[in-house]
């Protein structure tokens, strides 16, 4: 997939989410670009995000 195609897809996703009031942050756009370019897999990004936002259970 060309860089131009990747940017087009990221722009479409961002526009769709912006309509709902949820525009993508730059890091989220970077994650999409990494997946679309083959530098990362969806699964690896998903696992990193889950680990990043997982909170210890409140006692």
N, CA, C, O and CB atoms as a CASP TS submission, in Angstrom:
PFRMAT TS
TARGET T0000
AUTHOR 0000-0000-0000
METHOD Language model
MODEL 1
PARENT N/A
ATOM      1  N   UNK     1       0.859  -1.167   0.000  1.00  0.00           N
ATOM      2  CA  UNK     1       0.000   0.000   0.000  1.00  0.00           C
ATOM      3  C   UNK     1       0.907   1.231   0.000  1.00  0.00           C
ATOM      4  O   UNK     1       1.871   1.309   0.761  1.00  0.00           O
ATOM      5  CB  UNK     1      -0.978  -0.003   1.233  1.00  0.00           C
ATOM      6  N   UNK     2       0.582   2.180  -0.858  1.00  0.00           N
ATOM      7  CA  UNK     2       1.417   3.378  -0.963  1.00  0.00           C
ATOM      8  C   UNK     2       1.161   4.325   0.215  1.00  0.00           C
ATOM      9  O   UNK     2       0.137   4.242   0.892  1.00  0.00           O
ATOM     10  CB  UNK     2       1.149   4.103  -2.299  1.00  0.00           C
ATOM     11  N   UNK     3       2.114   5.218   0.436  1.00  0.00           N
ATOM     12  CA  UNK     3       1.976   6.206   1.509  1.00  0.00           C
ATOM     13  C   UNK     3       0.740   7.075   1.266  1.00  0.00           C
ATOM     14  O   UNK     3       0.046   7.450   2.211  1.00  0.00           O
ATOM     15  CB  UNK     3       3.251   7.090   1.609  1.00  0.00           C
ATOM     16  N   UNK     4       0.471   7.389   0.013  1.00  0.00           N
ATOM     17  CA  UNK     4      -0.692   8.206  -0.327  1.00  0.00           C
ATOM     18  C   UNK     4      -1.991   7.472   0.032  1.00  0.00           C
ATOM     19  O   UNK     4      -2.925   8.083   0.552  1.00  0.00           O
ATOM     20  CB  UNK     4      -0.677   8.565  -1.831  1.00  0.00           C
ATOM     21  N   UNK     5      -2.049   6.166  -0.244  1.00  0.00           N
ATOM     22  CA  UNK     5      -3.234   5.376   0.110  1.00  0.00           C
ATOM     23  C   UNK     5      -3.406   5.302   1.625  1.00  0.00           C
ATOM     24  O   UNK     5      -4.522   5.399   2.137  1.00  0.00           O
ATOM     25  CB  UNK     5      -3.132   3.957  -0.480  1.00  0.00           C
ATOM     26  N   UNK     6      -2.299   5.131   2.330  1.00  0.00           N
ATOM     27  CA  UNK     6      -2.354   5.073   3.791  1.00  0.00           C
ATOM     28  C   UNK     6      -2.886   6.382   4.350  1.00  0.00           C
ATOM     29  O   UNK     6      -3.767   6.375   5.211  1.00  0.00           O
ATOM     30  CB  UNK     6      -0.964   4.768   4.378  1.00  0.00           C
ATOM     31  N   UNK     7      -2.366   7.497   3.875  1.00  0.00           N
ATOM     32  CA  UNK     7      -2.820   8.804   4.371  1.00  0.00           C
ATOM     33  C   UNK     7      -4.295   9.040   4.048  1.00  0.00           C
ATOM     34  O   UNK     7      -5.023   9.634   4.843  1.00  0.00           O
ATOM     35  CB  UNK     7      -1.966   9.931   3.767  1.00  0.00           C
ATOM     36  N   UNK     8      -4.726   8.574   2.884  1.00  0.00           N
ATOM     37  CA  UNK     8      -6.132   8.708   2.512  1.00  0.00           C
ATOM     38  C   UNK     8      -7.015   7.933   3.493  1.00  0.00           C
ATOM     39  O   UNK     8      -8.021   8.457   3.971  1.00  0.00           O
ATOM     40  CB  UNK     8      -6.361   8.207   1.065  1.00  0.00           C
ATOM     41  N   UNK     9      -6.640   6.691   3.791  1.00  0.00           N
ATOM     42  CA  UNK     9      -7.422   5.874   4.724  1.00  0.00           C
ATOM     43  C   UNK     9      -7.425   6.461   6.133  1.00  0.00           C
ATOM     44  O   UNK     9      -8.467   6.498   6.788  1.00  0.00           O
ATOM     45  CB  UNK     9      -6.875   4.451   4.761  1.00  0.00           C
ATOM     46  N   UNK    10      -6.279   6.913   6.596  1.00  0.00           N
ATOM     47  CA  UNK    10      -6.207   7.528   7.929  1.00  0.00           C
ATOM     48  C   UNK    10      -7.094   8.772   7.959  1.00  0.00           C
ATOM     49  O   UNK    10      -7.791   9.012   8.945  1.00  0.00           O
ATOM     50  CB  UNK    10      -4.732   7.895   8.299  1.00  0.00           C
ATOM     51  N   UNK    11      -7.070   9.556   6.896  1.00  0.00           N
ATOM     52  CA  UNK    11      -7.921  10.740   6.817  1.00  0.00           C
ATOM     53  C   UNK    11      -9.399  10.394   6.837  1.00  0.00           C
ATOM     54  O   UNK    11     -10.191  11.094   7.468  1.00  0.00           O
ATOM     55  CB  UNK    11      -7.602  11.522   5.570  1.00  0.00           C
ATOM     56  N   UNK    12      -9.779   9.327   6.155  1.00  0.00           N
ATOM     57  CA  UNK    12     -11.180   8.911   6.150  1.00  0.00           C
ATOM     58  C   UNK    12     -11.631   8.441   7.531  1.00  0.00           C
ATOM     59  O   UNK    12     -12.723   8.782   7.984  1.00  0.00           O
ATOM     60  CB  UNK    12     -11.396   7.799   5.127  1.00  0.00           C
ATOM     61  N   UNK    13     -10.789   7.662   8.191  1.00  0.00           N
ATOM     62  CA  UNK    13     -11.120   7.196   9.543  1.00  0.00           C
ATOM     63  C   UNK    13     -11.242   8.397  10.480  1.00  0.00           C
ATOM     64  O   UNK    13     -12.183   8.479  11.270  1.00  0.00           O
ATOM     65  CB  UNK    13     -10.041   6.198  10.070  1.00  0.00           C
ATOM     66  N   UNK    14     -10.299   9.320  10.392  1.00  0.00           N
ATOM     67  CA  UNK    14     -10.325  10.499  11.246  1.00  0.00           C
ATOM     68  C   UNK    14     -11.586  11.328  10.992  1.00  0.00           C
ATOM     69  O   UNK    14     -12.228  11.783  11.938  1.00  0.00           O
ATOM     70  CB  UNK    14      -9.072  11.351  11.015  1.00  0.00           C
ATOM     71  N   UNK    15     -11.939  11.525   9.732  1.00  0.00           N
ATOM     72  CA  UNK    15     -13.128  12.320   9.397  1.00  0.00           C
ATOM     73  C   UNK    15     -14.399  11.663   9.927  1.00  0.00           C
ATOM     74  O   UNK    15     -15.281  12.337  10.458  1.00  0.00           O
ATOM     75  CB  UNK    15     -13.234  12.512   7.875  1.00  0.00           C
ATOM     76  N   UNK    16     -14.485  10.343   9.779  1.00  0.00           N
ATOM     77  CA  UNK    16     -15.662   9.619  10.261  1.00  0.00           C
ATOM     78  C   UNK    16     -15.795   9.754  11.778  1.00  0.00           C
ATOM     79  O   UNK    16     -16.884  10.011  12.292  1.00  0.00           O
ATOM     80  CB  UNK    16     -15.581   8.132   9.862  1.00  0.00           C
ATOM     81  N   UNK    17     -14.694   9.580  12.480  1.00  0.00           N
ATOM     82  CA  UNK    17     -14.736   9.701  13.941  1.00  0.00           C
ATOM     83  C   UNK    17     -14.967  11.148  14.378  1.00  0.00           C
ATOM     84  O   UNK    17     -15.617  11.389  15.396  1.00  0.00           O
ATOM     85  CB  UNK    17     -13.433   9.172  14.555  1.00  0.00           C
ATOM     86  N   UNK    18     -14.445  12.103  13.626  1.00  0.00           N
ATOM     87  CA  UNK    18     -14.640  13.521  13.960  1.00  0.00           C
ATOM     88  C   UNK    18     -16.113  13.899  13.878  1.00  0.00           C
ATOM     89  O   UNK    18     -16.581  14.732  14.654  1.00  0.00           O
ATOM     90  CB  UNK    18     -13.813  14.417  13.018  1.00  0.00           C
ATOM     91  N   UNK    19     -16.844  13.301  12.956  1.00  0.00           N
ATOM     92  CA  UNK    19     -18.287  13.551  12.851  1.00  0.00           C
ATOM     93  C   UNK    19     -18.971  13.188  14.160  1.00  0.00           C
ATOM     94  O   UNK    19     -19.936  13.835  14.566  1.00  0.00           O
ATOM     95  CB  UNK    19     -18.905  12.746  11.679  1.00  0.00           C
ATOM     96  N   UNK    20     -18.474  12.166  14.806  1.00  0.00           N
ATOM     97  CA  UNK    20     -19.028  11.720  16.089  1.00  0.00           C
ATOM     98  C   UNK    20     -18.400  12.445  17.275  1.00  0.00           C
ATOM     99  O   UNK    20     -18.697  12.127  18.427  1.00  0.00           O
ATOM    100  CB  UNK    20     -18.832  10.221  16.248  1.00  0.00           C
ATOM    101  N   UNK    21     -17.537  13.413  17.002  1.00  0.00           N
ATOM    102  CA  UNK    21     -16.901  14.169  18.069  1.00  0.00           C
ATOM    103  C   UNK    21     -15.685  13.479  18.659  1.00  0.00           C
ATOM    104  O   UNK    21     -15.255  13.814  19.763  1.00  0.00           O
ATOM    105  CB  UNK    21     -17.886  14.434  19.148  1.00  0.00           C
ATOM    106  N   UNK    22     -15.124  12.516  17.932  1.00  0.00           N
ATOM    107  CA  UNK    22     -13.983  11.744  18.443  1.00  0.00           C
ATOM    108  C   UNK    22     -12.833  11.733  17.443  1.00  0.00           C
ATOM    109  O   UNK    22     -12.454  10.663  16.967  1.00  0.00           O
ATOM    110  CB  UNK    22     -14.410  10.306  18.763  1.00  0.00           C
ATOM    111  N   UNK    23     -12.266  12.890  17.113  1.00  0.00           N
ATOM    112  CA  UNK    23     -11.159  12.886  16.154  1.00  0.00           C
ATOM    113  C   UNK    23      -9.966  12.116  16.721  1.00  0.00           C
ATOM    114  O   UNK    23      -9.763  12.059  17.934  1.00  0.00           O
ATOM    115  CB  UNK    23     -10.744  14.332  15.796  1.00  0.00           C
ATOM    116  N   UNK    24      -9.188  11.531  15.821  1.00  0.00           N
ATOM    117  CA  UNK    24      -8.014  10.763  16.239  1.00  0.00           C
ATOM    118  C   UNK    24      -6.916  11.676  16.769  1.00  0.00           C
ATOM    119  O   UNK    24      -6.703  12.780  16.268  1.00  0.00           O
ATOM    120  CB  UNK    24      -7.482   9.928  15.075  1.00  0.00           C
ATOM    121  N   UNK    25      -6.232  11.193  17.785  1.00  0.00           N
ATOM    122  CA  UNK    25      -5.020  11.868  18.267  1.00  0.00           C
ATOM    123  C   UNK    25      -3.876  11.444  17.342  1.00  0.00           C
ATOM    124  O   UNK    25      -3.974  10.436  16.641  1.00  0.00           O
ATOM    125  CB  UNK    25      -4.705  11.506  19.792  1.00  0.00           C
ATOM    126  N   UNK    26      -2.812  12.211  17.348  1.00  0.00           N
ATOM    127  CA  UNK    26      -1.692  11.924  16.451  1.00  0.00           C
ATOM    128  C   UNK    26      -1.109  10.537  16.687  1.00  0.00           C
ATOM    129  O   UNK    26      -0.730   9.861  15.731  1.00  0.00           O
ATOM    130  CB  UNK    26      -0.606  12.969  16.621  1.00  0.00           C
ATOM    131  N   UNK    27      -1.029  10.099  17.942  1.00  0.00           N
ATOM    132  CA  UNK    27      -0.503   8.764  18.253  1.00  0.00           C
ATOM    133  C   UNK    27      -1.403   7.678  17.652  1.00  0.00           C
ATOM    134  O   UNK    27      -0.907   6.662  17.166  1.00  0.00           O
ATOM    135  CB  UNK    27      -0.383   8.571  19.788  1.00  0.00           C
ATOM    136  N   UNK    28      -2.718   7.890  17.685  1.00  0.00           N
ATOM    137  CA  UNK    28      -3.644   6.925  17.102  1.00  0.00           C
ATOM    138  C   UNK    28      -3.463   6.862  15.582  1.00  0.00           C
ATOM    139  O   UNK    28      -3.523   5.787  14.985  1.00  0.00           O
ATOM    140  CB  UNK    28      -5.101   7.291  17.457  1.00  0.00           C
ATOM    141  N   UNK    29      -3.244   8.015  14.972  1.00  0.00           N
ATOM    142  CA  UNK    29      -2.973   8.047  13.533  1.00  0.00           C
ATOM    143  C   UNK    29      -1.675   7.302  13.229  1.00  0.00           C
ATOM    144  O   UNK    29      -1.594   6.561  12.249  1.00  0.00           O
ATOM    145  CB  UNK    29      -2.892   9.508  13.021  1.00  0.00           C
ATOM    146  N   UNK    30      -0.667   7.501  14.064  1.00  0.00           N
ATOM    147  CA  UNK    30       0.615   6.805  13.884  1.00  0.00           C
ATOM    148  C   UNK    30       0.441   5.292  13.995  1.00  0.00           C
ATOM    149  O   UNK    30       1.039   4.534  13.231  1.00  0.00           O
ATOM    150  CB  UNK    30       1.640   7.293  14.922  1.00  0.00           C
ATOM    151  N   UNK    31      -0.382   4.857  14.954  1.00  0.00           N
ATOM    152  CA  UNK    31      -0.646   3.422  15.100  1.00  0.00           C
ATOM    153  C   UNK    31      -1.314   2.869  13.845  1.00  0.00           C
ATOM    154  O   UNK    31      -0.933   1.801  13.365  1.00  0.00           O
ATOM    155  CB  UNK    31      -1.532   3.155  16.334  1.00  0.00           C
ATOM    156  N   UNK    32      -2.298   3.577  13.311  1.00  0.00           N
ATOM    157  CA  UNK    32      -2.956   3.142  12.082  1.00  0.00           C
ATOM    158  C   UNK    32      -1.966   3.070  10.923  1.00  0.00           C
ATOM    159  O   UNK    32      -1.963   2.109  10.153  1.00  0.00           O
ATOM    160  CB  UNK    32      -4.107   4.088  11.732  1.00  0.00           C
ATOM    161  N   UNK    33      -1.132   4.092  10.811  1.00  0.00           N
ATOM    162  CA  UNK    33      -0.126   4.096   9.741  1.00  0.00           C
ATOM    163  C   UNK    33       0.809   2.894   9.867  1.00  0.00           C
ATOM    164  O   UNK    33       1.152   2.268   8.864  1.00  0.00           O
ATOM    165  CB  UNK    33       0.690   5.405   9.771  1.00  0.00           C
ATOM    166  N   UNK    34       1.219   2.571  11.080  1.00  0.00           N
ATOM    167  CA  UNK    34       2.118   1.431  11.308  1.00  0.00           C
ATOM    168  C   UNK    34       1.469   0.119  10.894  1.00  0.00           C
ATOM    169  O   UNK    34       2.112  -0.737  10.285  1.00  0.00           O
ATOM    170  CB  UNK    34       2.530   1.361  12.780  1.00  0.00           C
ATOM    171  N   UNK    35       0.195  -0.033  11.228  1.00  0.00           N
ATOM    172  CA  UNK    35      -0.522  -1.254  10.868  1.00  0.00           C
ATOM    173  C   UNK    35      -0.693  -1.341   9.353  1.00  0.00           C
ATOM    174  O   UNK    35      -0.418  -2.379   8.749  1.00  0.00           O
ATOM    175  CB  UNK    35      -1.896  -1.303  11.567  1.00  0.00           C
ATOM    176  N   UNK    36      -1.145  -0.253   8.747  1.00  0.00           N
ATOM    177  CA  UNK    36      -1.405  -0.259   7.304  1.00  0.00           C
ATOM    178  C   UNK    36      -0.131  -0.451   6.479  1.00  0.00           C
ATOM    179  O   UNK    36      -0.178  -1.012   5.385  1.00  0.00           O
ATOM    180  CB  UNK    36      -2.084   1.037   6.897  1.00  0.00           C
ATOM    181  N   UNK    37       0.997   0.012   6.999  1.00  0.00           N
ATOM    182  CA  UNK    37       2.258  -0.114   6.264  1.00  0.00           C
ATOM    183  C   UNK    37       2.944  -1.454   6.515  1.00  0.00           C
ATOM    184  O   UNK    37       3.928  -1.779   5.851  1.00  0.00           O
ATOM    185  CB  UNK    37       3.195   1.017   6.645  1.00  0.00           C
ATOM    186  N   UNK    38       2.433  -2.235   7.469  1.00  0.00           N
ATOM    187  CA  UNK    38       3.017  -3.528   7.778  1.00  0.00           C
ATOM    188  C   UNK    38       4.135  -3.474   8.799  1.00  0.00           C
ATOM    189  O   UNK    38       4.768  -4.495   9.065  1.00  0.00           O
ATOM    190  CB  UNK    38       3.524  -4.146   6.542  1.00  0.00           C
ATOM    191  N   UNK    39       4.399  -2.303   9.382  1.00  0.00           N
ATOM    192  CA  UNK    39       5.447  -2.182  10.388  1.00  0.00           C
ATOM    193  C   UNK    39       5.015  -2.764  11.725  1.00  0.00           C
ATOM    194  O   UNK    39       5.855  -3.106  12.557  1.00  0.00           O
ATOM    195  CB  UNK    39       5.840  -0.730  10.562  1.00  0.00           C
ATOM    196  N   UNK    40       3.697  -2.877  11.933  1.00  0.00           N
ATOM    197  CA  UNK    40       3.150  -3.452  13.163  1.00  0.00           C
ATOM    198  C   UNK    40       1.903  -4.234  12.785  1.00  0.00           C
ATOM    199  O   UNK    40       1.302  -4.007  11.735  1.00  0.00           O
ATOM    200  CB  UNK    40       2.827  -2.341  14.234  1.00  0.00           C
ATOM    201  N   UNK    41       1.526  -5.154  13.654  1.00  0.00           N
ATOM    202  CA  UNK    41       0.274  -5.874  13.433  1.00  0.00           C
ATOM    203  C   UNK    41      -0.795  -5.271  14.326  1.00  0.00           C
ATOM    204  O   UNK    41      -0.502  -4.629  15.334  1.00  0.00           O
ATOM    205  CB  UNK    41       0.439  -7.398  13.713  1.00  0.00           C
ATOM    206  N   UNK    42      -2.037  -5.493  13.933  1.00  0.00           N
ATOM    207  CA  UNK    42      -3.152  -5.043  14.762  1.00  0.00           C
ATOM    208  C   UNK    42      -3.018  -5.626  16.162  1.00  0.00           C
ATOM    209  O   UNK    42      -3.206  -4.934  17.163  1.00  0.00           O
ATOM    210  CB  UNK    42      -4.505  -5.447  14.131  1.00  0.00           C
ATOM    211  N   UNK    43      -2.689  -6.912  16.210  1.00  0.00           N
ATOM    212  CA  UNK    43      -2.585  -7.596  17.508  1.00  0.00           C
ATOM    213  C   UNK    43      -1.504  -6.981  18.390  1.00  0.00           C
ATOM    214  O   UNK    43      -1.718  -6.815  19.591  1.00  0.00           O
ATOM    215  CB  UNK    43      -2.294  -9.081  17.301  1.00  0.00           C
ATOM    216  N   UNK    44      -0.350  -6.641  17.823  1.00  0.00           N
ATOM    217  CA  UNK    44       0.728  -6.064  18.633  1.00  0.00           C
ATOM    218  C   UNK    44       0.340  -4.684  19.161  1.00  0.00           C
ATOM    219  O   UNK    44       0.662  -4.346  20.300  1.00  0.00           O
ATOM    220  CB  UNK    44       2.024  -5.967  17.812  1.00  0.00           C
ATOM    221  N   UNK    45      -0.336  -3.897  18.357  1.00  0.00           N
ATOM    222  CA  UNK    45      -0.779  -2.567  18.802  1.00  0.00           C
ATOM    223  C   UNK    45      -1.853  -2.728  19.873  1.00  0.00           C
ATOM    224  O   UNK    45      -1.835  -2.022  20.882  1.00  0.00           O
ATOM    225  CB  UNK    45      -1.322  -1.723  17.603  1.00  0.00           C
ATOM    226  N   UNK    46      -2.783  -3.648  19.660  1.00  0.00           N
ATOM    227  CA  UNK    46      -3.856  -3.887  20.632  1.00  0.00           C
ATOM    228  C   UNK    46      -3.278  -4.313  21.976  1.00  0.00           C
ATOM    229  O   UNK    46      -3.694  -3.809  23.019  1.00  0.00           O
ATOM    230  CB  UNK    46      -4.832  -4.960  20.111  1.00  0.00           C
ATOM    231  N   UNK    47      -2.326  -5.235  21.957  1.00  0.00           N
ATOM    232  CA  UNK    47      -1.718  -5.694  23.208  1.00  0.00           C
ATOM    233  C   UNK    47      -0.986  -4.560  23.926  1.00  0.00           C
ATOM    234  O   UNK    47      -1.065  -4.443  25.149  1.00  0.00           O
ATOM    235  CB  UNK    47      -0.749  -6.848  22.933  1.00  0.00           C
ATOM    236  N   UNK    48      -0.272  -3.724  23.165  1.00  0.00           N
ATOM    237  CA  UNK    48       0.444  -2.600  23.777  1.00  0.00           C
ATOM    238  C   UNK    48      -0.538  -1.627  24.431  1.00  0.00           C
ATOM    239  O   UNK    48      -0.292  -1.135  25.532  1.00  0.00           O
ATOM    240  CB  UNK    48       1.300  -1.865  22.721  1.00  0.00           C
ATOM    241  N   UNK    49      -1.643  -1.354  23.751  1.00  0.00           N
ATOM    242  CA  UNK    49      -2.623  -0.416  24.309  1.00  0.00           C
ATOM    243  C   UNK    49      -3.311  -0.974  25.547  1.00  0.00           C
ATOM    244  O   UNK    49      -3.541  -0.245  26.511  1.00  0.00           O
ATOM    245  CB  UNK    49      -3.667  -0.064  23.262  1.00  0.00           C
ATOM    246  N   UNK    50      -3.641  -2.271  25.527  1.00  0.00           N
ATOM    247  CA  UNK    50      -4.256  -2.889  26.692  1.00  0.00           C
ATOM    248  C   UNK    50      -3.311  -2.819  27.882  1.00  0.00           C
ATOM    249  O   UNK    50      -3.729  -2.468  28.985  1.00  0.00           O
ATOM    250  CB  UNK    50      -4.639  -4.345  26.394  1.00  0.00           C
ATOM    251  N   UNK    51      -2.041  -3.151  27.669  1.00  0.00           N
ATOM    252  CA  UNK    51      -1.055  -3.093  28.755  1.00  0.00           C
ATOM    253  C   UNK    51      -0.875  -1.665  29.262  1.00  0.00           C
ATOM    254  O   UNK    51      -0.710  -1.437  30.461  1.00  0.00           O
ATOM    255  CB  UNK    51       0.294  -3.655  28.283  1.00  0.00           C
ATOM    256  N   UNK    52      -0.908  -0.715  28.343  1.00  0.00           N
ATOM    257  CA  UNK    52      -0.711   0.695  28.713  1.00  0.00           C
ATOM    258  C   UNK    52      -1.840   1.217  29.590  1.00  0.00           C
ATOM    259  O   UNK    52      -1.603   1.978  30.528  1.00  0.00           O
ATOM    260  CB  UNK    52      -0.597   1.558  27.462  1.00  0.00           C
ATOM    261  N   UNK    53      -3.058   0.811  29.286  1.00  0.00           N
ATOM    262  CA  UNK    53      -4.212   1.369  29.995  1.00  0.00           C
ATOM    263  C   UNK    53      -4.777   0.464  31.083  1.00  0.00           C
ATOM    264  O   UNK    53      -5.722   0.836  31.778  1.00  0.00           O
ATOM    265  CB  UNK    53      -5.290   1.678  29.018  1.00  0.00           C
ATOM    266  N   UNK    54      -4.199  -0.721  31.228  1.00  0.00           N
ATOM    267  CA  UNK    54      -4.688  -1.629  32.274  1.00  0.00           C
ATOM    268  C   UNK    54      -4.321  -1.032  33.627  1.00  0.00           C
ATOM    269  O   UNK    54      -3.173  -0.659  33.871  1.00  0.00           O
ATOM    270  CB  UNK    54      -4.084  -3.077  32.112  1.00  0.00           C
ATOM    271  N   UNK    55      -5.292  -0.952  34.475  1.00  0.00           N
ATOM    272  CA  UNK    55      -5.098  -0.411  35.820  1.00  0.00           C
ATOM    273  C   UNK    55      -5.209  -1.551  36.827  1.00  0.00           C
ATOM    274  O   UNK    55      -6.018  -2.460  36.644  1.00  0.00           O
ATOM    275  CB  UNK    55      -6.139   0.712  36.133  1.00  0.00           C
ATOM    276  N   UNK    56      -4.408  -1.512  37.882  1.00  0.00           N
ATOM    277  CA  UNK    56      -4.569  -2.518  38.930  1.00  0.00           C
ATOM    278  C   UNK    56      -5.965  -2.382  39.554  1.00  0.00           C
ATOM    279  O   UNK    56      -6.494  -1.277  39.675  1.00  0.00           O
ATOM    280  CB  UNK    56      -3.458  -2.368  40.019  1.00  0.00           C
ATOM    281  N   UNK    57      -6.539  -3.494  39.937  1.00  0.00           N
ATOM    282  CA  UNK    57      -7.863  -3.472  40.559  1.00  0.00           C
ATOM    283  C   UNK    57      -7.811  -2.707  41.871  1.00  0.00           C
ATOM    284  O   UNK    57      -6.868  -2.842  42.650  1.00  0.00           O
ATOM    285  CB  UNK    57      -8.382  -4.904  40.793  1.00  0.00           C
ATOM    286  N   UNK    58      -8.840  -1.901  42.102  1.00  0.00           N
ATOM    287  CA  UNK    58      -8.914  -1.133  43.360  1.00  0.00           C
ATOM    288  C   UNK    58      -9.201  -2.093  44.515  1.00  0.00           C
ATOM    289  O   UNK    58     -10.002  -3.018  44.379  1.00  0.00           O
ATOM    290  CB  UNK    58     -10.020  -0.017  43.280  1.00  0.00           C
ATOM    291  N   UNK    59      -8.537  -1.861  45.657  1.00  0.00           N
ATOM    292  CA  UNK    59      -8.761  -2.757  46.803  1.00  0.00           C
ATOM    293  C   UNK    59      -9.709  -2.166  47.780  1.00  0.00           C
ATOM    294  O   UNK    59     -10.009  -2.785  48.801  1.00  0.00           O
ATOM    295  CB  UNK    59      -7.470  -3.080  47.498  1.00  0.00           C
TER
END
